[in-house]
Structure formats: structure tokens, C-alpha cells
Amino acid sequence: MTVDDTADVMLAWLSSHTNRDVGKCVPLEEFAGNEEPLVQRAQEAARLLEERGHAEVLETLGCVAVSITYRGLREADRIVAERGDHGARFAYVLDRLVSQAFASPDGVVPLQTFIATTMYLGEHPEIAVILRAARSLRDYGLAVLTPADGHHKTLTLTSRGEHCAMSGQKVNQYVSEQTPAPAGPVFTQNVYGGTAAQGVNVTQNVGVQADQLADLVRQIRGLAPTLPQTDQEDFLVDVEVLEDTEQAPQARLSAGQRIMLALNAAPGAQAITAMVGQVIGALGG
């Protein structure tokens, strides 16, 4: 954990521990305990908060105490709010994966190391969020995942991923600007001699084939950056449920309905929305 991470944790802790009482001094050992390395890191974090105007540090007879300021309360509120923002956390993980891979000499990030060391506002992102972000980078064409023992072991940037890193843009911004709105997949099945609208052929009462579903899911994921950031993580969770054929039909049906609702306002998503409708139509019997 860096000093910045420790400072974020300390500020949120101070706000809660003092019941938002500005000026109330708290001995630093109540935060860090008595272990020397932890005390030293806490002192560095307290000094950093003082430099930022978020806290005041008082030293008396070798004892260090810290108190939160009004400015610190506002920053603590921001930290707590952003920790609860699923979209912001997911976007942060996307960007960190790309930046770490680009900074690596071979463009590779060991995912277990990333999981163990990455912090978001002083907290470790959930493992599921990190793995979902890695899969999204793969689906965006920005990275390749290397499996081992049934799990993803490393993430390696593609040339497109390196271009994203060099562009200075956030991943979501890069993907939304670089990737044209995808067209719907073509299904070579008939509807009693006719064809469906928008160039997509479907079959009534016939389930979607596995390869067709995989193609559809890739294209749905490609539309995630066009949604509001706060909605993207929940949207991608629904995509995973829809993709998972071992899920209960009702769960996949509900996920598909939410996906259709989210895509209604997405530009160029009409054909894909129609195909999602076919999938959930088959699930609904």
C-alpha cells in the first residue's frame, strides 16, 4: 500500500472515528497500532494529509495525534462516495490494467500480482471486478489473456492496447471513439420464408447456436462504453449471465431484458437489440 493509499484510508477512518468532529485529536497509534513500519507509514500519510489541508498533525512529547479539517471531511465524503460508484471503480481497473501492462517491459501483467497489489481509494477492488475488466479488455481487442489451470494467468496488451495506452485517453473513451457501432450478427435461418428487419435472419422457437451467442455477446460488450459509466458494471454482469448457459433460464431472461432496456438509447444498437430479443424469446419459451 502506497502512502497515498494509506492517506485515503486514514482520512475516511478519521471522519468515521471522530463522528465528523472537526478538530478532535486522535492518537496516531489508534490507527496504526505499535508496529514500527506501520507507524512510520501512518506518519507519512498524516503529513501528506496535512500538506493537502485535509488534516492537522500535533506532536507532543513524542506522541503524534491527528485531527480532520472541514476540507478533509469533504474529501472523505468524496472517497466514500466514489468507493461505492461501481462504474468509476470498474473504469479505474480498466485503466490500471492497461497502464501497468504498458509500463511492463514485455507488456504483460500477472493477474494474481495485480489483484494483490492494486488499490482503489485505499481499498482492494473485488477479484471479480478485476477479472471482468480483464475480459472486457480482451473483448475490446486491447489485450490477450493467457489461461492456466482453468484460470486467466496473465494479460498482454495487443498493438491496439498499446495504442490506447499511448493515446493518453481513458479506456472507455478510447474504445467509444475508435470502435464503430457494431452491426448485428447475421443468422442464416428463416422465419417461415421471410427475413427479419435490419438484415438479421432469425428462426422462431429456435435457440441461438453457441458460436452465434458468443459473437453476439462480444458485440454487446463492445457497446458498454456508450452507456453511462455508473451503469457499465451492472450491464456487464448481465451480459455474463446471458452468456452463461448453465444459468437458470429465468435468470438469463431477466438479464436479457435489462440489456435490451439499457441498449434502447445506444446509437447503432438496434440490430443487436433485436438479436437479444430473439435470445430471450427462446428462453421464455
BELNOR-V895625 format. One record per residue. NEAR is the number of other C-alpha atoms within 10 Angstrom. Layout:
near-><NEAR | NEAR>
This chain:
near-><12 | 11 | 17 | 15 | 16 | 21 | 23 | 21 | 20 | 25 | 27 | 22 | 16 | 26 | 21 | 13 | 15 | 15 | 10 | 18 | 16 | 18 | 14 | 16 | 18 | 18 | 16 | 21 | 16 | 10 | 17 | 17 | 12 | 12 | 9 | 10 | 10 | 15 | 17 | 13 | 17 | 22 | 22 | 16 | 22 | 26 | 19 | 17 | 24 | 18 | 11 | 12 | 14 | 22 | 25 | 21 | 18 | 14 | 10 | 7 | 5 | 7 | 10 | 17 | 19 | 24 | 25 | 29 | 23 | 15 | 13 | 24 | 21 | 12 | 17 | 24 | 14 | 13 | 19 | 15 | 10 | 15 | 17 | 10 | 15 | 18 | 19 | 18 | 21 | 22 | 19 | 18 | 24 | 22 | 19 | 19 | 26 | 27 | 22 | 17 | 23 | 21 | 14 | 12 | 8 | 10 | 18 | 20 | 22 | 16 | 21 | 13 | 11 | 17 | 17 | 11 | 12 | 18 | 17 | 18 | 20 | 21 | 14 | 14 | 21 | 11 | 14 | 10 | 18 | 24 | 16 | 18 | 21 | 25 | 20 | 19 | 27 | 19 | 17 | 21 | 17 | 24 | 26 | 19 | 19 | 13 | 11 | 9 | 6 | 6 | 11 | 17 | 15 | 20 | 24 | 25 | 27 | 16 | 12 | 14 | 26 | 19 | 15 | 24 | 22 | 11 | 11 | 10 | 13 | 17 | 26 | 19 | 12 | 17 | 22 | 16 | 12 | 11 | 12 | 11 | 16 | 16 | 16 | 22 | 17 | 16 | 17 | 10 | 16 | 14 | 12 | 9 | 7 | 11 | 16 | 15 | 10 | 13 | 13 | 19 | 17 | 23 | 19 | 12 | 14 | 14 | 16 | 20 | 11 | 11 | 9 | 13 | 19 | 13 | 14 | 23 | 19 | 18 | 20 | 22 | 19 | 21 | 25 | 24 | 19 | 18 | 17 | 10 | 17 | 15 | 16 | 22 | 21 | 15 | 22 | 21 | 15 | 21 | 21 | 17 | 19 | 26 | 19 | 13 | 12 | 9 | 13 | 12 | 18 | 12 | 15 | 24 | 23 | 16 | 23 | 26 | 19 | 15 | 22 | 20 | 12 | 17 | 22 | 12 | 12 | 17 | 12 | 16 | 19 | 17 | 19 | 23 | 23 | 17 | 22 | 25 | 17 | 20 | 22 | 22 | 17 | 17 | 20 | 13 | 9>
